[in-house]
């Protein structure tokens, strides 16, 4: 479909296209990340934890940020911790919870993973997308996710 027909696209056509792109992006990311023995979702967890640096993040806050359940995230963090990628630290502000950080030994690998994934996406699924249009796409995604004001879109199961 060319851009002239975008105003006439149906909700089911838009939904089918979004679902298709999501599946393709998932598959491509997982393929690129396979040598690192992590999945796309694991990389999203690692990367968001990495953004907190040594401060760390509570699992509940990370679940909210990623739009997933605490139980799923706990299982994922346990696996990544067993592999030495993440570690738990005592939370000095709340002894009932732990903070998750990226292990010091894994931090250097994160930059290489980011570069590999970024280049891989640019050479595959994003290769025919104009950089200016890609920036608009990301801007729209951020607006749809309400990332700029940290308001959750829905009440998520805890």
N, C-alpha and C positions, 0 to 999 in steps of 0.2 A: 504494500500500500504506500503510495506517495504521500507527501505532507499535505497535499490539497484535500485529501479525504479524512484527515484527522478529526475535523469537526463533526463528521458523520459516523465515527467509529462507535459501535455499540459497546455496552458494558461487558457483554460476554466476549466480544472480540478483544477488547482491552485486557480483560482478565486472562484469556487464553494466551495472549502474547506475553503478559507479565509472568505467567506460570512457566511458559516455555523458556523464556530468558533466565528465569531463576534456576530451572533445572540445568540448563546449559552452563551457566556460571558456576553452579555447584560442581558439576562434573569436571569442568576445566580447572577450577581451583584445586579440587582433590587430586587431579592428575599432576598438576604442577607441584603440589605439596608432598606427593607420595615419597620422593627421595628423603624427605625430612621426617617421614613416618608420623605425620600429623594430618588431620582433616581440616577442611575449611573452618568448621565450627570450633575445633580446637585452636586454630590460629586466631580466630576472633576472640576467644577467651584469653589466650596468651597475650595478644596485642593490647587488649583493653587493660589487662593487669599491668603490662609493661608501661602503659601510659601513666600509671600511678607512681611509678618509680619505686623507691624504697618505702614510701608511705604505705603502700598496699591498699587493698580494698576488701570489704566484707563480701562474702558470698551473696548475701541478700541484695546488696547494692549492685553487684555485678549482674545478678539475675534480672533486676529491674532494667539495667542499662542494655542488656542483650535481649530483653523481651522473652525470657524463658523462665522455667520454674526453678525453684531452689533445689528440688530433688534432682533434676537433670544436671544442674550445674555442680552440685555436690559430687555426683558420680563422675562427672568429667574432671573436676579438680582432683579428686582422689586418684584417678588414672594418671593425670599429668604429674601429680606429686610423686606417685610410685615410680615414674620414669625420670624423676629428678629435674623436671622442667619448671614446676611450681613448688613453692613451699609455704607452709603456714607459719605465721608469727603471732605471738601474743598481742592482743589489742590492749594497750595500756589505758585506753579510754572506756573500755567495756570488757570486763573479764569474762563475760558470757560468750563473746565471739572471738574469732580469729581473723587475722588479716592475711590475704593471699598476695604473694609477691612472686616475680619471676626469679628463679634461682640465679645466683651470680654467675655460675658456670654456663648458663643457657643464654644470658643476655647478649653476648657477642654474636651468637647464631641468629638472633632475631633480625638484625640489620640485613644479613645475607638473605634470610627468608623473605623479608619485605621487598628487597630488590629483585629477587628471583620471581616472586609472585607478580609484582608490578610489571616487570618486563614481559613475563609470560602472558599476562592479560592484554597488554598493549599489542603483542604480536599475534593474538588470537581473536578473542571475542570483541575487543575494542579497536581492532586494526582499521576498520572502515568508518569509525566514528570521528568526526571532526573534533579537535581538542576544545574548541569554544562550545560546541554542543554538549560535549561530555561534562564540562563545568556546569552548564545549565542543568543537565541531568542530575548531577550530584546535589546541586542547590535545591532542586525540586524534591529529591529524596529526603534531604534534611528538613525541608518544610513539612513534608508529609509525616515524617517521624517526630516532628516537634522537638528536634534535638536542640535547637537554639534556646529554648526556654525550659528544657528539662521536665516538661509536663508529660507524664505517661499517657499513652493513647487509650489504654484500657486497663481495667483492673485485672491483674494477672494472679494466677493461683500461686500461693506461697508455700 
